Amino acid sequence: MKKKIIIAVAIILVVLIAALAIYWETTHGNRRLVDTKNRFTRAIIQLPNGEVVDGKVSSWLDYTDSDTVMVTIAGKTYLTHYSNVCLIDE
């Protein structure tokens, strides 16, 4: 009986940890749950009107099958092509 309870608790913990990891990865583009790279502190973005935005990155998110990146600087979110943004780790 004790073994069944321990196994059930272990399975529940694994499922909860996996769900937390998936949630974290999809909502925290700049801060991965387990990641040693892809942490950017600054971004420079060129807008279509020629204006350049340079600032501290609050969060960023890239899309797996796309060349689009979403970057948030000072509460403002920019969705742009990778060719218009430079993500910097300082």
N, C-alpha and C positions, 0 to 999 in steps of 0.2 A: 504494500500500500504506500509506503514512504517513497519507494522508487518512482511510482506512478505520479505522485505529487511533485517530486523533484523534476521529473521529465516535463510535466505540464508547465511548471513555473519556468523552466529553462526555455521551452518553446515560446511561451508568451513573451519573455524578455527578448529573445532573438527577433521576434516579429515587431515588437515595439522599437527596438533599436534600428531595425531596417526602415521602419516607417519614419522615424525621426531623421535618419540620414537622407531619405528621399525628400522629405519636406525641407530640410535645411539646404540641400543642393538646389532645389528649385526656387527658393525664396531668398537666398543669400549668395548672389553671384560673386561677390567680392570676398566672401569668407566661407570657405568650404569646411565641412566637418573634419575631413582628413585630407589635407592638401599641403604640399610643400612648395608649390609654385602658384602662379596666376593670382598673386595678390598685388593689386595696383593701388597706389596712393594718389596718383595725379593723372589727369587726362588733358589732352589738347585736342579740341574738336574744331574742324572748319565747317561752318554753316554754308548753305547755298548762296546766301547774300554776301559772302565774303568775310563775314565776321568770324573771329576766332575766339573760342571759349577755352579758358585755361583755369583749372581749379582742382580742388581736392575731391577725389572720387568717394561718394557715399556708398555706391554699389554699382555693379556692372553685370551684364548678362549677355552671353553670346548664345546663338542658336546652332544646334548640331548640324543641320543640313542647310545652312544659310551663311551668307557673308555679311549679315547684319549684326550690329551690336547695340545694346541699350546701356547707356551710361547716365548715372545720376550725379549731378554736381550742384551743390548748394540748393537742394530741394527741387531742382529742375531736371527733368528726364529728357534725354536726347536719344532718338532712334536713328541710326545712321549706318552707312556702309563702312566696312573696315578701312577703306582707303581714305576716309575723312577723319579718322581718329587715331591718336597715338596714346596708348596706355603706358604709364611709366611707374616703375617701382623704385621709389627713392629711399 
